[in-house]
């Protein structure tokens, strides 16, 4: 009788030792708990920053305060002229002459 009971006990222990699907899933999730907690904290921080920035940073521009296109263009041209004056690059200067071709270079060769 004892050998049969030992065999039943061994079979019962073998069934308990084999992880089922629920146990393996649980073990997998528990192995990732710190990673998931970190990702959750990052998402919470992102949401808080988004809510904080969206509350008062909306800027409304009135249509009557925008100058007409002609005024904007004149200001842009004036700014460009001032930048050219500051950098001292002449706008209408001729480009420098390109160097001569290698075939046109005269070399003096003396044979002794």
C-alpha positions in Angstrom: 0.0 0.0 0.0 2.8 2.4 0.8 4.4 2.3 -2.7 1.0 3.2 -4.2 0.6 6.1 -1.8 4.1 7.3 -2.6 3.3 7.2 -6.3 0.1 9.2 -5.7 2.0 11.7 -3.6 4.7 12.1 -6.3 2.0 12.6 -9.0 0.3 15.3 -6.8 3.6 17.1 -6.1 4.5 16.9 -9.8 1.2 18.6 -10.7 1.8 21.3 -8.1 5.3 21.9 -9.3 4.3 22.5 -13.0 3.4 26.1 -13.4 0.1 26.7 -15.1 -0.8 29.5 -17.5 -2.1 31.7 -14.7 1.0 31.2 -12.6 3.5 31.8 -15.5 1.6 35.0 -16.4 1.7 36.2 -12.9 5.4 35.5 -12.6 6.0 37.4 -15.8 4.1 40.4 -14.7 5.7 40.4 -11.3 9.2 40.3 -12.9 8.2 43.5 -14.7 6.7 45.4 -11.8 9.5 47.9 -11.4 9.6 48.7 -15.1 5.8 49.1 -15.2 5.9 51.3 -12.1 8.5 53.5 -13.7 6.6 53.8 -17.0 3.5 54.7 -15.0 5.3 57.4 -13.1 6.7 58.9 -16.3 3.2 59.0 -17.9 1.8 60.6 -14.8 4.5 63.3 -15.0 3.8 63.9 -18.7 0.1 64.3 -18.0 0.8 66.7 -15.1 3.1 68.8 -17.2 0.7 68.8 -20.1 -2.2 69.9 -17.8 0.0 72.6 -16.2 1.1 74.1 -19.6 -2.3 73.9 -21.2 -4.1 75.9 -18.4 -2.7 79.4 -18.9 -0.3 79.4 -21.8 -2.9 80.0 -24.5 -2.2 83.3 -26.2 -5.0 85.0 -28.0 -3.9 87.6 -30.6 -6.5 90.2 -31.6 -6.9 90.7 -35.3 -6.8 94.5 -35.1 -3.3 94.4 -33.5 -1.7 92.6 -36.5 -0.2 95.2 -38.9 -1.0 95.0 -42.6 1.2 93.0 -44.9 2.7 96.1 -46.5 4.0 97.3 -43.1 5.4 93.8 -42.4 7.2 93.7 -45.7 8.7 97.1 -45.3 10.0 96.1 -41.8 11.5 92.9 -43.2 13.3 94.8 -46.0 14.6 97.4 -43.5 15.9 94.6 -41.3 17.6 92.9 -44.2 19.3 96.2 -45.2 20.5 96.7 -41.6 21.9 93.2 -41.5 23.8 93.7 -44.8 25.3 97.0 -43.4 26.3 95.3 -40.2 28.0 92.4 -41.9 29.6 94.8 -44.4 29.1 92.6 -47.4 28.5 94.7 -50.5 25.4 93.6 -52.2 26.4 94.5 -55.8 30.0 93.6 -55.8 31.5 91.6 -58.7 32.6 88.1 -57.9 36.3 87.5 -57.8 37.9 86.2 -61.0 38.3 82.5 -61.1 41.8 81.1 -61.0 43.4 80.3 -64.4 43.2 76.9 -65.9 46.1 74.5 -65.4 46.7 74.5 -69.1 47.1 78.3 -69.1 49.8 78.4 -66.4 53.2 79.1 -67.8 56.0 77.3 -66.1 59.6 78.1 -66.7 61.6 75.0 -67.3 65.4 75.3 -67.8 67.3 72.4 -69.3 71.0 72.4 -68.4 
